[in-house]
Amino acid sequence: MGLIETDETNLYTFEPFASHAFYTDVNRALVQQTLAHLIKRPGDTTLTIVDMACGTGAVTRLIAEEMARQQLLARTHIIGVDPSAEALRRAQKGMEEMGLGVKADFVQGEAEDLPKLVQNADAAFFCNAIHLVPDKLVAFKQMATILAPNGVFGCNSAFYDGTYVPGTERFYRLWTRRAVSWLKQEHPEVRLSREAKAMAMQWLTREEYIDTLKQGGFADVETHNSNVLISLDGWRDLGQYWLFIEGALPGIPLALGAKALEVSVYQAGQELNLTEVPRTWLQMVALKS
């Protein structure tokens, strides 16, 4: 994905947002739907499962929990891959603290590095990050390359064309407007960048994702929508994530952008009389052709 890790970005992570119950629930549903394809298969060989863009390991831990629930942990080898060394350190620590004893390796790398890191995986995940990838077809081809025949792939996103529940668009517009107003009042010396292009805004429709998966080497693509209620506290935590800040307020220093989004999300909620805002996740499960 070409994301550059710095000391500053390590202060504004996805981890607080990923710790909310709604995030856990929506990703657990995808993990269970995906791994159901593995659980049905007979045999006693090792099951290799890759979690691409694993971050601090929120989904990786859900994978371990599900394999433990299915009494398959002894056969499981999980490989978490992420560009951020600091995120991987936290993911390793979180997995160890679970105490399940699962075999798990965390490797620094990007999607293009996958074929060098693993082959013939039984399952792979790419959760809550595919929207950040400029060339999604290449990413899907890379995921297909590392999978064994009939390998299963689970992927999801809440940044796609269809994610807005009808009527909620005004919340996002007002949140941004109030954040910009706060910056103008409190920090008139900073300016939004007109040139910066937010990676997180490169959205596809559900149909485009299905078509791209099939072009990338997958068949039998299952999709469904998961409607999730996100509290204002949840939106605040997403507004503390450096990639979200750069997307919403391009060119603004992260510390100021985070503060602006924190103050303004509650202003927007109060003005619209909202305590939570629904969002739709696109869940996708596909088998390698």
C-alpha positions, 0 to 999 in steps of 0.5 A: 500500500506504500504507507509510510510509518513515522513516530507521529503516525504511530500516535494516531492509530486505528487501534482505538476504533478497532477496540469497539464492540461493533467493529469486533462483531462485524469482523467476527461475522466475516471470519466465521463465514470465511473459515466455515469453508475450511472447517468443512474440509476433512484431513489433519494437515496444517491449515495456513491462514494469512491476515494481510494488513493485520495492523495491531491484530484485531482480526488476527485474534478473531481468527485464532478464537474461531479456530480454537472454537472449532477445536482446530487450533493445533492444526492452525498456523496464522501469518499476520502481514503489515507494513508497520513494525510497531503495529506488528509488535502490538499484534504479537503482544496481543496474541501472546496475551490471549494465551491460546498457544496458537502458532502465529508469525507476524511479518513486515511487508506489503501486498506485493511481498506476499508471494515471497512470504507464503504459498499454498495458504488455505485461507487469507483475509484482507480486512478494512483496508482494501479501499486504501489500495490504488490497484485492487485488481493487482491486490486480488491477484496477489491474494489468489497467488498465495492461496492453494486451489479452492483456497478461501478469501475474506475481505471487507470494507466500510469505505465503498460506494454504498456504505452510507445509509440513506439520510446519513450523508448530512452527518459526514458533511456537517462533521467536516464543515464543523472541523474546518470551522474549528480550524479556521477559528483556532488555527487560522495559520493552517490551510487545507491542501487542494493537491492532496488526494485521499487514498481512502476515497477510491471507492468501488461499488459492490458489483465492481468488487465482485467483478474485480475479484473474478478478474483476479482469480476468484469464483463463487463470490459471496457478498452481504451487507452488515449494517452497524450502529457506530456511536459518536465515541466510535466516530471520534476514535476513527477521527484519531486515525492518521489515514482518516485525518489525512483523508478528511482534512488533507494537508492539516498537521495530524495533531490539529486534525485529530483535535478538530475532528474530535471536537466537531463530531460531537458538535455535529451529533448535537446539532442533528440530535444523534448519538450514533450513526449507522454505516454499512460494511461490505462483506466478501468471501470468495473461493480461488478459481 
